[in-house]
């Protein structure tokens, strides 16, 4: 399957032009899309994938958040728990009745891989029944997405991301269940998050889910993890908690 990158980007621009481009949330997801596509390509190259699979990984990055724009239009939020699973929505938009995927690429030989990767990119775990190649491409997309989410949490005010006030954010504590989850070295389940600062720790914990060495190198290179780990709180209890979390993350990274 041939992937015409310029055509894909033009199609994506035409798709997003139907939404309010003056909305900062729309701009955020457009910029995020391009960065994730670039990260997918970098990780795929580091894994020495074929040129065709490098192109496919890049395409997955370009398509992975198609559902975000319609999610925002319909529900006014990017919070899946309060609206809809944006990954499933994106897969439905691309492969549903309108079959929008054909506006991006002409061949259908990789449709199953593309739909699967998009549908599970934000799932807590991917299904174990996948082929090795499909799982590899899914993990590349998931790693790239997580890496850029760390960046977004630094570049965009946390109050805006978590729909909270500065006072609430700076005075909240990390709940014990979230602390325990962090020490178990896995991503924090949405269901146990209770406070605004739990979301900060939840995003930091994405680090534990990265699959590829190149992904970890990118995180270290970019420095966004370190900035998030130095979250400034006005609550002395939270300040002490983050000191503990930094020490634990450093231990994890040196394992």
Secondary structure, 3 states (H helix, E strand, C coil): CCCCHHHHHHHHHHHHCCCCCCCHHHHHHHHHHHHHHHHHHHHHHHCCCCHHHHHHHHHHHHHCCHHHHHHHHHHCCCCHHHCCCHHHHHHHHHHCCCCCHHHHCCCCCCHHHHHHHHHHCCCCCCCCCCCHHHHHHHHHHHHHHHHHHHHHHHHCCHHHHHCCCHHHHHHCCCCHHHHHHHHCCCCCCHHHCCCHHHHHHHHHHHHHHCCCHHHHHHHHHHCHHHHHHCCCCCCHHHHHHHHHHHHHHHHHHCC
